[in-house]
Amino acid sequence: MRARQVLPPALGVFLLLSAGTPVRAQVCTSTCSNYVQGQCVEYTQRCETPPPPQPGYGAIAYGRTSKAWGDSYHWDSRAKAESVAMSNCAQRAQDCEVMVWFEFKCGAVVSGAGTTAFWGLGDGIGAARGDALNKCKKAGSKVCDLQVSECSR
């Protein structure tokens, strides 16, 4: 017959509480704290746990006729990001629609001739703007004006 090993109660509680907690690595740096004849003889180490990453959803709402816009970033869901962007745009106009949403990326909106509008995505703000401008030019629009760009990374 096999004996069962029983964990001490404190260890069991610790394991239970830490089971759902994401682990974050510490970042440590060492600096010399004591020099003797130009040589480091003692080091001091400092460790920090970086803050958790921020939520990464963002969105841009745009009014094609009014050219009003609203944006949002660092939300925990696409729905919330879109809702906030729409609300921000609706404070300025009533013709708003969500043009683009993004997660840990950047987005941009460019207006073309008349009521045309184009959106772009990219890993950086320049890439998102470039993507939207390229779509506008590819569509043959003679006017391509950047309206708004935002990142959520």
KEZA-835796 format. One record per residue: residue in three letters; z, y, x of N, C-alpha, C, CB in turn. Coordinates in Angstrom, 1 decimal. Glycine has a CB too. Layout:
% KEZA-835796
   residuo     n_c3     n_c2     n_c1    ca_c3    ca_c2    ca_c1     c_c3     c_c2     c_c1    cb_c3    cb_c2    cb_c1
       ALA        Z        Y        X        Z        Y        X        Z        Y        X        Z        Y        X
...
***
This chain:
% KEZA-835796
   residuo     n_c3     n_c2     n_c1    ca_c3    ca_c2    ca_c1     c_c3     c_c2     c_c1    cb_c3    cb_c2    cb_c1
       MET      0.0     -1.2      0.8      0.0      0.0      0.0      0.0      1.2      0.9      1.2      0.0     -1.0
       ARG     -0.8      2.2      0.5     -0.9      3.5      1.2      0.0      4.5      0.8     -2.4      4.0      1.2
       ALA      0.6      5.3      1.7      1.5      6.3      1.3      0.7      7.6      1.1      2.6      6.6      2.4
       ARG      1.0      8.4      0.0      0.3      9.6     -0.2      1.0     10.7      0.5      0.3      9.9     -1.8
       GLN      0.2     11.6      1.1      0.8     12.8      1.8      0.9     13.9      0.8     -0.1     13.2      3.0
       VAL      2.0     14.5      0.8      2.3     15.6     -0.2      2.4     16.9      0.6      3.6     15.4     -1.0
       LEU      1.6     17.9      0.2      1.7     19.2      0.8      2.9     20.0      0.5      0.4     20.1      0.5
       PRO      3.4     20.8      1.4      4.6     21.6      1.1      4.1     22.6      0.0      5.1     22.4      2.4
       PRO      5.0     23.0     -0.9      4.6     23.8     -2.1      4.0     25.1     -1.6      5.9     24.1     -2.9
       ALA      4.5     25.8     -0.6      4.0     27.1     -0.2      2.5     26.9      0.3      4.8     27.7      1.0
       LEU      2.2     25.9      1.0      0.9     25.6      1.5     -0.1     25.3      0.3      0.8     24.5      2.5
       GLY      0.4     24.6     -0.6     -0.4     24.3     -1.8     -0.8     25.6     -2.6      0.3     23.3     -2.7
       VAL      0.2     26.5     -2.8      0.0     27.7     -3.5     -1.0     28.6     -2.7      1.3     28.5     -3.7
       PHE     -0.9     28.6     -1.3     -1.8     29.4     -0.5     -3.2     28.9     -0.6     -1.4     29.3      1.0
       LEU     -3.4     27.5     -0.6     -4.7     26.9     -0.7     -5.3     27.2     -2.1     -4.7     25.4     -0.5
       LEU     -4.5     27.2     -3.1     -5.0     27.4     -4.5     -5.4     28.9     -4.6     -3.9     27.1     -5.5
       LEU     -4.7     29.8     -4.1     -5.0     31.3     -4.2     -6.2     31.6     -3.3     -3.8     32.1     -3.8
       SER     -6.3     31.0     -2.2     -7.4     31.4     -1.3     -8.7     30.7     -1.6     -7.0     31.2      0.1
       ALA     -8.7     29.7     -2.5     -9.9     28.9     -2.8    -11.1     29.8     -3.3     -9.6     27.8     -3.8
       GLY    -10.8     30.8     -4.1    -11.9     31.6     -4.7    -12.1     32.9     -3.9    -11.5     31.9     -6.1
       THR    -11.4     33.1     -2.8    -11.6     34.3     -2.1    -12.7     34.1     -1.0    -10.2     34.7     -1.4
       PRO    -13.7     35.0     -1.0    -14.7     34.9      0.0    -14.1     35.2      1.4    -15.9     35.8     -0.3
       VAL    -14.5     34.5      2.4    -14.0     34.7      3.8    -14.9     35.8      4.4    -14.0     33.4      4.6
       ARG    -14.2     36.8      5.1    -15.0     37.8      5.8    -14.5     37.7      7.2    -14.7     39.2      5.2
       ALA    -15.4     37.7      8.1    -15.1     37.7      9.6    -14.6     39.0     10.1    -16.3     37.2     10.4
       GLN    -13.7     38.9     11.0    -13.2     40.1     11.6    -14.1     40.5     12.7    -11.7     39.9     12.2
       VAL    -14.2     41.8     13.0    -14.9     42.4     14.1    -13.9     42.9     15.1    -15.9     43.5     13.6
       CYS    -14.0     42.4     16.3    -13.0     42.7     17.4    -13.7     43.4     18.5    -12.3     41.5     17.9
       THR    -13.0     44.4     19.1    -13.5     45.1     20.3    -12.4     45.1     21.3    -14.0     46.5     19.9
       SER    -12.8     45.0     22.6    -11.8     45.1     23.7    -12.1     46.3     24.5    -11.9     43.8     24.5
       THR    -11.0     47.0     24.9    -11.2     48.1     25.8    -10.1     48.0     26.9    -11.0     49.5     25.0
       CYS    -10.4     48.6     28.0     -9.5     48.5     29.1     -8.4     49.5     28.9    -10.2     48.8     30.5
       SER     -7.2     49.1     29.0     -6.0     50.0     28.7     -5.2     50.2     30.0     -5.1     49.3     27.7
       ASN     -5.6     49.6     31.1     -4.9     49.9     32.4     -5.8     49.6     33.6     -3.6     49.0     32.4
       TYR     -6.0     50.6     34.4     -6.8     50.4     35.6     -5.9     50.5     36.8     -7.9     51.5     35.7
       VAL     -6.1     49.7     37.8     -5.4     49.7     39.1     -6.5     49.7     40.1     -4.4     48.5     39.2
       GLN     -6.6     50.7     40.9     -7.5     50.9     42.0     -9.0     50.6     41.5     -7.2     49.9     43.1
       GLY     -9.3     51.3     40.4    -10.6     51.2     39.8    -11.0     49.9     39.1    -11.6     51.4     40.9
       GLN    -10.1     49.0     39.1    -10.3     47.7     38.4     -9.5     47.6     37.1     -9.9     46.5     39.4
       CYS    -10.0     47.1     36.1     -9.3     46.9     34.8     -8.4     45.7     35.0    -10.3     46.7     33.6
       VAL     -7.1     45.9     34.7     -6.1     44.8     34.9     -5.5     44.4     33.5     -5.0     45.2     35.9
       GLU     -5.7     45.2     32.5     -5.2     45.0     31.2     -6.1     45.4     30.1     -3.8     45.6     31.1
       TYR     -6.3     44.6     29.2     -7.2     44.9     28.0     -6.4     45.0     26.7     -8.3     43.8     27.9
       THR     -6.9     45.8     25.8     -6.3     45.9     24.5     -7.4     45.5     23.5     -5.8     47.4     24.2
       GLN     -7.1     44.6     22.6     -8.1     44.1     21.7     -7.7     44.7     20.3     -8.1     42.6     21.6
       ARG     -8.7     45.2     19.6     -8.5     45.8     18.2     -9.5     45.0     17.3     -8.7     47.3     18.2
       CYS     -8.9     44.5     16.2     -9.7     43.7     15.3     -9.6     44.4     13.9     -9.3     42.3     15.2
       GLU    -10.7     44.4     13.2    -10.8     45.0     11.8    -11.6     44.1     11.0    -11.4     46.4     11.9
       THR    -11.2     44.0      9.7    -12.0     43.3      8.7    -12.9     44.3      8.0    -11.1     42.4      7.7
       PRO    -14.2     44.2      8.1    -15.0     45.2      7.5    -14.9     45.1      5.9    -16.5     44.9      7.9
       PRO    -15.1     46.2      5.3    -15.0     46.2      3.8    -16.1     45.3      3.2    -15.2     47.6      3.2
       PRO    -15.8     44.8      2.0    -16.8     43.9      1.4    -18.0     44.7      1.0    -16.2     43.2      0.1
       PRO    -19.2     44.0      1.0    -20.4     44.7      0.7    -20.4     45.3     -0.7    -21.6     43.8      0.9
       GLN    -21.0     46.4     -0.9    -21.1     47.0     -2.2    -22.1     46.3     -3.1    -21.4     48.5     -2.2
       PRO    -21.9     46.3     -4.4    -22.9     45.7     -5.3    -24.3     46.3     -5.0    -22.6     45.8     -6.8
       GLY    -25.3     45.6     -5.1    -26.6     46.1     -4.7    -27.7     46.3     -5.7    -27.1     45.1     -3.7
       TYR    -27.5     46.5     -6.9    -28.5     46.8     -7.9    -28.7     48.2     -8.1    -28.3     46.1     -9.2
       GLY    -29.9     48.7     -8.2    -30.3     50.1     -8.5    -31.5     50.1     -9.4    -30.5     50.9     -7.2
       ALA    -31.7     51.3    -10.0    -32.9     51.4    -10.9    -33.3     52.9    -10.9    -32.6     50.9    -12.3
       ILE    -34.6     53.1    -11.3    -35.1     54.5    -11.6    -35.7     54.5    -12.9    -36.1     54.9    -10.4
       ALA    -35.3     55.4    -13.8    -35.9     55.7    -15.1    -36.7     57.0    -14.9    -34.9     55.8    -16.2
       TYR    -37.9     57.1    -15.6    -38.8     58.2    -15.5    -39.4     58.5    -16.8    -39.8     57.9    -14.4
       GLY    -39.6     59.8    -17.1    -40.3     60.3    -18.3    -41.7     60.7    -17.9    -39.6     61.4    -19.0
       ARG    -42.7     60.0    -18.3    -44.1     60.2    -17.9    -44.6     61.6    -18.3    -45.0     59.2    -18.5
       THR    -44.2     62.1    -19.5    -44.6     63.4    -20.0    -43.8     64.5    -19.4    -44.6     63.4    -21.5
       SER    -42.5     64.3    -19.5    -41.5     65.4    -19.1    -41.3     65.4    -17.6    -40.2     65.1    -19.7
       LYS    -41.6     64.3    -16.9    -41.4     64.2    -15.4    -39.9     64.2    -15.1    -42.1     65.3    -14.7
       ALA    -39.1     64.0    -16.1    -37.6     63.9    -15.9    -37.3     62.5    -15.3    -36.8     64.1    -17.2
       TRP    -36.3     62.4    -14.5    -35.9     61.1    -14.0    -34.4     61.0    -13.9    -36.5     60.9    -12.6
       GLY    -34.0     59.7    -13.8    -32.6     59.4    -13.6    -32.5     58.1    -12.7    -31.8     59.1    -14.9
       ASP    -31.6     58.1    -11.8    -31.5     56.9    -10.9    -30.1     56.4    -10.9    -31.9     57.3     -9.5
       SER    -29.9     55.2    -10.3    -28.6     54.6    -10.2    -28.7     53.7     -9.0    -28.2     53.8    -11.5
       TYR    -27.5     53.4     -8.4    -27.4     52.5     -7.2    -26.0     51.9     -7.1    -27.9     53.2     -6.0
       HIS    -25.9     50.8     -6.4    -24.7     50.1     -6.1    -24.0     49.6     -7.4    -23.7     51.0     -5.4
       TRP    -24.8     49.0     -8.3    -24.2     48.4     -9.5    -24.2     46.8     -9.3    -25.0     48.7    -10.7
       ASP    -23.3     46.2    -10.1    -23.2     44.7     -9.9    -24.1     43.9    -10.8    -21.8     44.3    -10.3
       SER    -25.0     44.6    -11.6    -26.0     43.8    -12.4    -27.2     44.7    -12.6    -25.4     43.4    -13.7
       ARG    -28.3     44.1    -12.8    -29.6     44.8    -13.1    -29.4     45.6    -14.4    -30.8     43.8    -13.2
       ALA    -28.8     45.0    -15.4    -28.6     45.6    -16.7    -27.9     46.9    -16.6    -27.9     44.6    -17.7
       LYS    -26.8     46.9    -15.8    -25.9     48.1    -15.6    -26.7     49.2    -14.9    -24.6     47.7    -14.9
       ALA    -27.4     48.8    -13.9    -28.2     49.7    -13.1    -29.3     50.4    -14.0    -28.9     49.0    -11.9
       GLU    -30.0     49.6    -14.8    -31.0     50.2    -15.7    -30.4     51.1    -16.7    -31.8     49.0    -16.3
       SER    -29.2     50.7    -17.3    -28.5     51.5    -18.3    -28.1     52.8    -17.8    -27.3     50.7    -18.8
       VAL    -27.5     52.8    -16.6    -27.1     54.1    -16.0    -28.3     55.0    -15.6    -26.3     53.8    -14.7
       ALA    -29.4     54.4    -15.1    -30.6     55.2    -14.8    -31.1     55.8    -16.1    -31.6     54.3    -14.1
       MET    -31.2     55.0    -17.2    -31.7     55.6    -18.4    -30.8     56.7    -19.0    -31.8     54.4    -19.5
       SER    -29.5     56.5    -18.9    -28.6     57.5    -19.3    -28.7     58.8    -18.6    -27.1     57.0    -19.2
       ASN    -28.9     58.7    -17.2    -29.1     59.9    -16.4    -30.4     60.6    -16.7    -29.0     59.5    -14.9
       CYS    -31.4     59.8    -17.0    -32.7     60.4    -17.3    -32.6     61.1    -18.7    -33.8     59.4    -17.2
       ALA    -32.0     60.4    -19.7    -31.9     60.9    -21.0    -31.2     62.2    -21.2    -31.2     59.8    -21.9
       GLN    -30.4     62.5    -20.2    -29.7     63.8    -20.2    -30.7     65.0    -20.0    -28.6     63.9    -19.1
       ARG    -31.9     64.7    -19.5    -32.9     65.7    -19.3    -34.1     65.6    -20.2    -33.4     65.5    -17.9
       ALA    -34.4     64.4    -20.8    -35.6     64.2    -21.6    -35.4     63.0    -22.5    -36.9     64.1    -20.7
       GLN    -36.3     62.8    -23.4    -36.3     61.7    -24.4    -37.4     60.7    -24.1    -36.3     62.2    -25.8
       ASP    -38.3     60.9    -23.2    -39.4     60.0    -23.0    -39.1     59.0    -21.8    -40.7     60.8    -22.8
       CYS    -37.9     58.8    -21.5    -37.6     58.0    -20.3    -37.8     56.5    -20.5    -36.1     58.2    -19.9
       GLU    -38.2     55.9    -19.4    -38.3     54.4    -19.4    -38.0     53.9    -18.0    -39.8     53.9    -19.8
       VAL    -37.4     52.7    -17.9    -37.1     52.2    -16.6    -38.4     51.8    -15.9    -36.1     51.0    -16.7
       MET    -38.7     52.5    -14.8    -39.9     52.2    -14.0    -39.7     51.1    -13.0    -40.4     53.5    -13.3
       VAL    -38.6     51.1    -12.4    -38.4     50.1    -11.3    -36.9     49.8    -11.2    -39.0     50.6     -9.9
       TRP    -36.6     48.5    -10.9    -35.2     48.1    -10.5    -35.3     47.4     -9.2    -34.5     47.2    -11.6
       PHE    -34.2     47.4     -8.4    -34.2     46.8     -7.1    -32.8     46.3     -6.8    -34.6     47.8     -6.0
       GLU    -32.8     45.3     -5.9    -31.5     44.7     -5.4    -31.5     44.7     -3.9    -31.4     43.3     -6.0
       PHE    -30.6     45.4     -3.3    -30.5     45.6     -1.8    -31.9     46.0     -1.2    -30.1     44.3     -1.2
       LYS    -32.5     46.9     -1.9    -33.8     47.5     -1.5    -33.9     48.9     -1.9    -35.0     46.7     -2.1
       CYS    -35.0     49.5     -1.8    -35.3     50.9     -2.2    -36.4     50.9     -3.2    -35.6     51.8     -0.9
       GLY    -36.4     51.9     -4.0    -37.4     52.1     -5.0    -37.9     53.5     -5.0    -36.9     51.7     -6.4
       ALA    -39.1     53.7     -5.6    -39.7     55.1     -5.6    -40.6     55.2     -6.8    -40.4     55.5     -4.3
       VAL    -40.8     56.4     -7.4    -41.7     56.7     -8.4    -42.6     57.8     -8.0    -41.0     56.9     -9.8
       VAL    -43.9     57.7     -8.2    -44.9     58.7     -7.9    -45.6     59.0     -9.2    -45.9     58.2     -6.8
       SER    -45.9     60.3     -9.5    -46.7     60.6    -10.7    -48.1     60.8    -10.3    -46.1     61.9    -11.4
       GLY    -49.0     60.4    -11.1    -50.4     60.6    -10.9    -50.9     61.6    -11.9    -51.2     59.2    -11.1
       ALA    -52.2     61.6    -12.1    -52.8     62.6    -13.0    -52.4     62.3    -14.4    -54.4     62.6    -12.9
       GLY    -52.2     63.3    -15.2    -51.8     63.1    -16.6    -50.4     62.5    -16.7    -52.8     62.3    -17.3
       THR    -50.4     61.5    -17.5    -49.1     60.8    -17.7    -49.0     59.5    -16.9    -48.8     60.6    -19.2
       THR    -49.8     59.3    -15.9    -49.7     58.0    -15.1    -48.6     58.1    -14.2    -51.1     57.8    -14.4
       ALA    -48.0     57.0    -13.9    -46.9     56.9    -12.9    -46.9     55.5    -12.3    -45.5     57.1    -13.6
       PHE    -46.5     55.5    -11.0    -46.5     54.3    -10.2    -45.2     54.1     -9.6    -47.7     54.4     -9.2
       TRP    -44.8     52.9     -9.4    -43.5     52.6     -8.7    -43.8     51.8     -7.5    -42.5     51.8     -9.7
       GLY    -42.8     51.8     -6.6    -42.9     51.1     -5.3    -41.6     50.5     -4.9    -43.5     51.9     -4.2
       LEU    -41.6     49.5     -4.1    -40.4     48.9     -3.5    -40.5     48.8     -2.0    -40.1     47.5     -4.2
       GLY    -39.4     48.7     -1.3    -39.4     48.5      0.1    -38.1     48.3      0.7    -40.1     49.7      0.8
       ASP    -38.0     47.8      1.9    -36.7     47.6      2.6    -36.1     48.9      3.0    -36.9     46.7      3.8
       GLY    -36.9     50.0      3.1    -36.4     51.3      3.5    -37.0     52.3      2.5    -36.7     51.7      4.9
       ILE    -36.5     53.6      2.6    -37.0     54.6      1.7    -38.4     54.9      1.9    -36.1     55.9      1.8
       GLY    -38.8     55.0      3.2    -40.2     55.3      3.5    -41.2     54.2      3.0    -40.4     55.4      5.0
       ALA    -40.8     52.9      3.1    -41.6     51.8      2.7    -41.8     51.9      1.1    -41.0     50.5      3.1
       ALA    -40.7     52.2      0.4    -40.8     52.3     -1.0    -41.7     53.4     -1.5    -39.4     52.5     -1.7
       ARG    -41.5     54.6     -0.8    -42.4     55.7     -1.1    -43.9     55.4     -0.8    -42.0     57.0     -0.3
       GLY    -44.1     54.8      0.4    -45.5     54.4      0.7    -46.1     53.4     -0.2    -45.4     53.8      2.1
       ASP    -45.3     52.5     -0.7    -45.8     51.5     -1.7    -46.2     52.2     -3.0    -44.7     50.4     -2.0
       ALA    -45.4     53.1     -3.5    -45.8     53.8     -4.7    -47.0     54.7     -4.5    -44.6     54.7     -5.2
       LEU    -47.0     55.4     -3.4    -48.2     56.3     -3.1    -49.5     55.5     -3.0    -47.9     57.1     -1.8
       ASN    -49.4     54.3     -2.3    -50.6     53.5     -2.1    -51.1     53.0     -3.5    -50.3     52.3     -1.2
       LYS    -50.2     52.6     -4.4    -50.6     52.2     -5.7    -51.3     53.3     -6.5    -49.4     51.7     -6.5
       CYS    -50.8     54.5     -6.4    -51.4     55.7     -7.0    -52.8     55.9     -6.5    -50.5     56.9     -6.8
       LYS    -52.9     55.9     -5.2    -54.2     56.2     -4.5    -55.2     55.1     -4.9    -54.1     56.3     -3.0
       LYS    -54.7     53.8     -4.9    -55.6     52.7     -5.2    -56.1     52.7     -6.6    -54.8     51.4     -5.0
       ALA    -55.3     53.4     -7.5    -55.8     53.5     -8.9    -56.8     54.6     -9.0    -54.6     53.8     -9.8
       GLY    -57.1     55.4     -7.9    -58.1     56.4     -8.0    -57.5     57.8     -8.4    -59.2     56.0     -8.8
       SER    -56.2     57.9     -8.5    -55.7     59.2     -8.9    -55.9     60.2     -7.8    -54.2     59.0     -9.2
       LYS    -56.3     61.4     -8.2    -56.5     62.5     -7.2    -55.2     63.2     -7.0    -57.6     63.5     -7.7
       VAL    -54.2     63.1     -7.8    -52.9     63.7     -7.7    -51.9     62.6     -7.5    -52.5     64.6     -8.9
       CYS    -51.1     62.6     -6.5    -50.0     61.6     -6.3    -48.8     62.3     -5.7    -50.5     60.4     -5.3
       ASP    -47.9     62.6     -6.7    -46.7     63.4     -6.3    -45.5     62.5     -6.3    -46.5     64.6     -7.2
       LEU    -44.7     62.5     -5.2    -43.5     61.7     -5.2    -42.5     62.4     -6.2    -42.9     61.7     -3.8
       GLN    -41.9     61.7     -7.1    -40.9     62.2     -8.0    -39.5     61.9     -7.6    -41.2     61.7     -9.4
       VAL    -39.2     60.6     -7.2    -37.9     60.2     -6.9    -37.9     59.0     -6.1    -37.0     60.0     -8.2
       SER    -36.9     58.8     -5.2    -36.7     57.5     -4.5    -35.2     57.4     -4.3    -37.5     57.5     -3.1
       GLU    -34.8     56.1     -4.2    -33.4     55.8     -4.1    -33.3     54.4     -3.5    -32.7     55.8     -5.5
       CYS    -32.1     54.2     -2.8    -31.8     52.9     -2.2    -30.5     52.3     -2.7    -31.8     53.0     -0.7
       SER    -30.4     51.0     -2.7    -29.2     50.3     -3.1    -28.9     49.2     -2.2    -29.2     49.8     -4.6
       ARG    -28.6     49.5     -0.9    -28.3     48.5      0.1    -27.1     48.8      0.8    -29.5     48.3      1.1
***
